[in-house]
Amino acid sequence: MRRAENGTAKVRRHEAILAELRASPAIRIAELAAAHAVSTETIRRDLDALSAAGLISRTYGGATGAPLADEPLLDDRYRVNPQQRLVLARAVMPLVQDGDSVMIDAGATTIYVARRLAAERNDLSVVTTSFGVASALAANPSMQIRICPGEYDPRDGGVTGPDALDYLGHFHVTHAIIGASRLDASGPSDFNSASVWIKRTMIKQAEQTILVLDHEKLEKTGFERICPLSEIDWLVTDASIGGDLTKAVEKAKVKVQLAAD
């Protein structure tokens, strides 16, 4: 029976594999297994997971970097903790149904969410500020995708500014799917003021808001508050919350969806 592996070790190995691909045109399974002192089967599973996330291209006996056409706007920030982002993305799926209308924020995790939506849902009407999100959704031809105009912000890989805000105001959607830099008892917050206004507008135009973020961002505060906690309907995260945040979430009647690996 295969013994369960420590999640931290897997994440670090994934990051090391991606780092090696940034330095080399291709990598081989046998070489990676020797370098990380694990079995070739473990490395195959690593490469399969990274390939499923769209971060690499699998080849016979190894892998190469993902083609630029597949990931035109991803930088190193999108390549960190791919398995964690995949797990979060899967946890969003029960909250969105075929035929729904959705606004999707720019950011690393939301691209993973878009990939899962493209794989598991059909006939969504989507408005997004993210070129990466739009590209991921375009893999499913049933999706109707609208991209906001605006000023490109390389920090988030999306557009911001008055044109984007005005465009978002023309739509009413079932869900807003957003990320944030931090979340504490007062609500979600972010370090990018320009994207904060995008998130606020999406929340305003949606029947319900789904906030997706990993446990490392919980019970911490960013530069600018996005909204009160009471404006969030669903929190999707990958670990149980505690302390003051638990009390605040219960008081604000925020529903929590825990991601399971």
Long-range contacts (C-beta under 8 A, 24 or more apart in sequence): 5-42, 7-83, 7-261, 10-46, 10-83, 11-81, 11-83, 11-84, 13-38, 13-46, 14-46, 14-49, 14-50, 14-81, 14-82, 14-83, 15-79, 15-80, 15-81, 17-46, 17-47, 17-50, 17-56, 17-63, 18-50, 18-55, 18-56, 18-79, 18-82, 21-56, 21-63, 21-64, 21-65, 22-65, 22-76, 25-64, 25-65, 26-59, 26-62, 26-63, 26-64, 27-62, 27-63, 27-64, 28-61, 28-62, 29-61, 29-62, 30-61, 32-62, 49-82, 49-83, 49-86, 50-82, 52-86, 53-82, 53-83, 53-85, 53-86, 53-112, 53-115, 54-115, 54-136, 55-79, 55-82, 70-135, 71-132, 71-135, 72-131, 72-132, 72-135, 73-130, 73-131, 73-132, 73-135, 73-157, 74-111, 74-132, 74-157, 75-154, 75-157, 77-108, 78-108, 78-111, 78-132, 78-157, 80-108, 81-214, 82-112, 83-261, 84-214, 84-238, 85-109, 85-112, 85-214, 86-112, 86-116, 87-238, 87-259, 87-260, 87-261, 88-112, 88-113, 88-212, 88-213, 88-214, 88-236, 88-237, 88-238, 88-259, 89-113, 89-115, 89-116, 89-212, 90-116, 90-259, 91-212, 91-236, 91-238, 91-257, 91-258, 91-259, 91-260, 92-116, 92-117, 92-177, 92-210, 92-212, 92-236, 92-257, 93-117, 93-120, 93-121, 94-257, 95-175, 95-210, 95-234, 95-236, 95-257, 96-121, 96-124, 96-174, 96-175, 96-177, 96-210, 97-121, 98-122, 98-123, 98-124, 99-123, 99-124, 100-124, 100-125, 100-173, 100-174, 100-175, 101-125, 101-126, 101-127, 101-171, 101-172, 101-173, 101-174, 101-175, 102-126, 102-127, 102-173, 102-174, 102-175, 102-176, 102-177, 103-127, 103-128, 103-168, 103-171, 103-173, 103-175, 103-176, 103-177, 103-202, 103-205, 103-206, 104-128, 104-130, 104-133, 104-176, 104-177, 104-178, 105-129, 105-130, 105-158, 105-176, 105-177, 105-178, 105-179, 105-195, 105-198, 105-199, 105-202, 106-130, 106-132, 106-133, 106-153, 106-156, 106-157, 106-158, 106-159, 106-195, 106-198, 107-156, 107-157, 107-158, 107-179, 107-195, 108-179, 109-179, 109-212, 109-213, 109-214, 110-177, 110-178, 110-179, 110-212, 111-136, 111-157, 113-177, 113-212, 115-139, 117-143, 118-143, 125-173, 127-167, 127-168, 127-171, 127-173, 128-158, 129-158, 129-159, 129-160, 129-164, 129-168, 129-198, 130-156, 130-157, 130-158, 131-157, 131-158, 132-157, 132-158, 133-158, 146-171, 151-194, 153-192, 153-194, 153-195, 155-192, 155-195, 156-192, 156-195, 158-195, 158-198, 160-194, 160-195, 160-197, 160-198, 161-194, 164-198, 165-197, 165-198, 165-201, 168-198, 168-201, 168-202, 168-205, 169-201, 169-205, 171-205, 172-205, 172-206, 172-207, 173-205, 173-206, 173-207, 174-206, 174-207, 174-208, 175-206, 175-207, 175-208, 175-209, 175-210, 176-202, 176-203, 176-205, 176-206, 176-208, 176-209, 176-210, 177-210, 177-212, 178-202, 178-203, 178-209, 178-210, 178-211, 178-212, 178-226, 179-211, 179-212, 179-213, 180-211, 180-213, 180-217, 180-222, 180-226, 181-217, 181-222, 181-223, 182-217, 182-220, 182-221, 182-222, 183-211, 183-213, 183-217, 183-218, 183-219, 183-220, 183-235, 183-245, 184-218, 184-219, 184-220, 184-221, 184-244, 184-245, 184-248, 185-219, 185-229, 185-244, 185-245, 185-247, 185-248, 186-221, 186-225, 186-228, 186-229, 186-248, 187-225, 187-226, 187-227, 187-228, 187-229, 187-230, 187-231, 187-232, 188-213, 188-222, 188-225, 188-226, 188-227, 188-229, 188-232, 189-221, 189-222, 189-223, 189-224, 189-225, 189-226, 190-222, 190-223, 190-224, 190-226, 191-222, 191-223, 191-224, 193-223, 193-224, 196-224, 196-225, 196-226, 199-226, 199-227, 200-226, 200-227, 203-227, 203-231, 203-232, 208-233, 208-234, 209-233, 209-234, 210-234, 210-236, 211-235, 211-236, 212-236, 212-237, 213-237, 214-238, 214-239, 215-239, 218-245, 219-243, 219-244, 219-245, 228-252, 229-254, 230-254
